[in-house]
Amino acid sequence: MGLDDFDLDGQTPLEEEEKKGLKIHSVTNRTELNELEQQNIEEALLWLAPRKLNAQTVLSENFIKSLHKRMFGNVWSWAGQFRKTEKNIGIRAWQIPTELKALTDDAIFWVNHETYLPDEIAIRFKHRLVSIHCFSNGNGRHSRLMADIIANKIYNLPEFRWGNSLAEQKDVAKIYLMAIRKADKNDFSDLVKFARS
């Protein structure tokens, strides 16, 4: 079984060249891949936990790329590298460095000038980061972890819950998508509320 057999519903489709970047060739299904990626993410969290980080470090291209590599580098050879292909979401691949620089500069300004409350800074950053879609895969998980890092490492606040308290409700995904749509229109209140619930 190859990656063509994986159920990619709801995920960014991978190009053939990107699929070849899978480091563990014994993977036969989506469940195995998800488990390997989750294990790699947990290793990244262990690496991250004791580190003291400031805004200048976290809000940089270098950190963003190195975090993605730590999260997915045991599974994908292209982890931590900007995507080179066009996707059904995100900006053109060649625009990624410029747009990411604009985002990190904006975020440093927000932090330095207290433009928004800390939670909103983290959520605004996450929202823009995932809309840029820097990497071939893992952008949602990466952007949520970046928001957690901003909240925890820069502001000493707890990590977000990302709707965990809503888990028993069957419409959690609907609530999240409605919050995203409001954020797309520059109203982040529901997305912050969802992230903290």
C-alpha positions as CSV (number, residue, x, y, z in Angstrom):
1,M,0.0,0.0,0.0
2,G,1.3,3.4,-0.8
3,L,0.3,7.0,0.1
4,D,-2.3,7.0,-2.7
5,D,-4.3,4.6,-0.5
6,F,-4.4,7.0,2.4
7,D,-7.6,8.9,3.1
8,L,-6.6,12.5,2.8
9,D,-10.1,13.9,3.4
10,G,-9.7,17.3,5.0
11,Q,-6.0,17.5,4.6
12,T,-3.9,19.3,2.0
13,P,-3.2,16.8,-0.8
14,L,0.5,15.9,-1.3
15,E,2.2,15.9,-4.7
16,E,4.0,12.7,-5.8
17,E,7.4,14.2,-5.1
18,E,6.2,15.2,-1.6
19,K,4.9,11.7,-1.0
20,K,8.4,10.3,-1.8
21,G,9.6,12.3,1.3
22,L,8.1,9.7,3.7
23,K,11.0,8.4,5.7
24,I,9.3,5.2,7.0
25,H,8.5,3.0,4.1
26,S,6.6,0.4,6.1
27,V,3.7,2.8,6.7
28,T,0.6,1.2,5.1
29,N,-2.3,3.3,6.1
30,R,-3.4,6.7,7.4
31,T,-3.7,5.5,11.0
32,E,-0.1,4.4,11.1
33,L,1.0,7.7,9.6
34,N,-1.0,9.7,12.1
35,E,0.5,7.7,15.0
36,L,4.1,8.3,13.7
37,E,3.4,12.0,13.2
38,Q,1.8,12.3,16.7
39,Q,4.8,10.5,18.3
40,N,7.1,13.0,16.5
41,I,5.0,15.9,17.7
42,E,5.2,14.6,21.3
43,E,9.0,14.5,21.0
44,A,8.9,18.1,19.8
45,L,6.8,19.0,22.9
46,L,9.4,17.3,25.2
47,W,12.2,19.3,23.5
48,L,10.2,22.5,23.8
49,A,9.0,22.2,27.4
50,P,12.1,23.3,29.3
51,R,13.1,26.0,26.9
52,K,12.9,29.7,27.8
53,L,12.0,31.6,24.6
54,N,11.4,35.3,23.9
55,A,9.3,37.0,21.2
56,Q,12.3,37.7,19.0
57,T,13.2,34.1,18.9
58,V,9.7,32.6,18.5
59,L,8.5,35.2,16.0
60,S,11.2,34.4,13.4
61,E,11.4,32.4,10.2
62,N,14.2,30.3,11.7
63,F,12.1,29.2,14.7
64,I,9.0,28.6,12.6
65,K,10.9,26.3,10.2
66,S,12.9,24.5,13.0
67,L,9.7,23.9,15.0
68,H,8.1,22.2,11.9
69,K,11.2,20.1,11.5
70,R,11.1,19.0,15.1
71,M,7.4,18.2,14.8
72,F,7.6,16.2,11.5
73,G,11.3,15.6,10.7
74,N,11.3,11.9,11.8
75,V,8.5,11.2,9.3
76,W,9.0,13.6,6.3
77,S,12.3,14.5,4.6
78,W,10.9,17.9,3.7
79,A,9.9,18.9,7.2
80,G,10.9,22.4,8.1
81,Q,11.3,23.4,4.4
82,F,8.9,25.8,2.7
83,R,6.6,24.0,0.2
84,K,7.6,24.3,-3.5
85,T,4.2,23.3,-4.9
86,E,0.8,25.1,-5.1
87,K,-2.0,23.9,-2.9
88,N,-5.7,24.3,-2.7
89,I,-5.1,26.6,0.3
90,G,-2.5,29.2,1.0
91,I,-0.6,31.7,-1.0
92,R,1.7,31.0,-4.0
93,A,4.8,29.1,-2.9
94,W,7.2,31.8,-4.1
95,Q,5.4,34.4,-1.9
96,I,5.9,32.4,1.4
97,P,9.2,34.0,2.6
98,T,7.9,37.6,2.0
99,E,4.5,37.0,3.5
100,L,6.0,35.2,6.5
101,K,8.4,38.1,7.1
102,A,5.5,40.5,7.0
103,L,3.7,38.4,9.6
104,T,6.6,38.0,11.9
105,D,7.3,41.8,11.7
106,D,3.7,42.5,12.4
107,A,3.6,40.1,15.4
108,I,6.7,41.6,16.9
109,F,5.1,45.0,16.6
110,W,1.9,43.7,18.3
111,V,3.9,42.3,21.2
112,N,6.2,45.3,21.6
113,H,3.3,47.8,21.5
114,E,0.6,45.7,23.2
115,T,-1.6,46.2,20.1
116,Y,-3.9,43.4,21.2
117,L,-4.4,41.2,24.3
118,P,-2.0,38.3,24.5
119,D,-4.5,35.6,23.5
120,E,-5.6,37.6,20.4
121,I,-2.0,38.1,19.4
122,A,-1.4,34.3,19.5
123,I,-4.6,33.6,17.6
124,R,-4.1,36.3,15.0
125,F,-0.6,34.9,14.4
126,K,-2.0,31.3,14.1
127,H,-4.7,32.4,11.7
128,R,-2.3,34.2,9.4
129,L,0.3,31.5,9.6
130,V,-2.0,28.8,8.5
131,S,-3.4,31.0,5.7
132,I,0.1,31.4,4.3
133,H,0.4,27.6,4.5
134,C,4.2,27.4,4.6
135,F,4.7,23.7,4.5
136,S,3.5,20.7,2.4
137,N,1.6,19.3,5.3
138,G,1.1,19.8,9.0
139,N,0.2,23.5,8.8
140,G,-2.8,23.3,11.1
141,R,-1.0,21.4,13.9
142,H,2.1,23.6,13.5
143,S,0.1,26.9,13.7
144,R,-1.8,25.7,16.8
145,L,1.5,24.8,18.5
146,M,2.9,28.2,17.5
147,A,-0.1,29.9,19.2
148,D,0.5,27.8,22.3
149,I,4.1,28.8,22.3
150,I,3.3,32.5,22.0
151,A,0.8,32.2,24.9
152,N,3.0,30.2,27.1
153,K,6.6,31.2,26.4
154,I,6.0,34.9,25.6
155,Y,3.1,35.7,28.0
156,N,3.4,32.9,30.6
157,L,-0.2,31.9,30.0
158,P,-1.5,28.4,29.8
159,E,-1.6,26.7,26.4
160,F,-4.9,26.8,24.5
161,R,-7.4,24.0,24.8
162,W,-8.6,24.1,21.2
163,G,-12.2,23.2,21.9
164,N,-11.4,20.3,24.2
165,S,-14.2,21.2,26.6
166,L,-16.6,21.1,23.6
167,A,-15.5,17.6,22.6
168,E,-18.7,16.0,23.6
169,Q,-20.7,18.3,21.4
170,K,-21.2,16.9,17.9
171,D,-20.9,20.3,16.3
172,V,-17.4,21.2,17.5
173,A,-16.1,21.3,13.9
174,K,-19.0,23.6,12.9
175,I,-18.3,25.9,15.8
176,Y,-14.6,26.1,14.8
177,L,-15.3,26.7,11.2
178,M,-17.7,29.5,12.0
179,A,-15.1,31.1,14.3
180,I,-12.5,30.8,11.4
181,R,-14.9,32.5,9.0
182,K,-15.4,35.4,11.5
183,A,-11.6,35.6,11.9
184,D,-11.3,35.8,8.1
185,K,-13.3,39.0,8.4
186,N,-11.0,40.3,11.1
187,D,-13.2,39.4,14.1
188,F,-11.1,37.1,16.3
189,S,-13.4,37.0,19.4
190,D,-15.0,33.6,18.6
191,L,-11.8,32.0,17.6
192,V,-10.1,33.1,20.8
193,K,-13.1,31.8,22.8
194,F,-12.9,28.5,21.0
195,A,-9.2,28.2,21.5
196,R,-9.7,28.7,25.3
197,S,-12.7,26.4,25.6
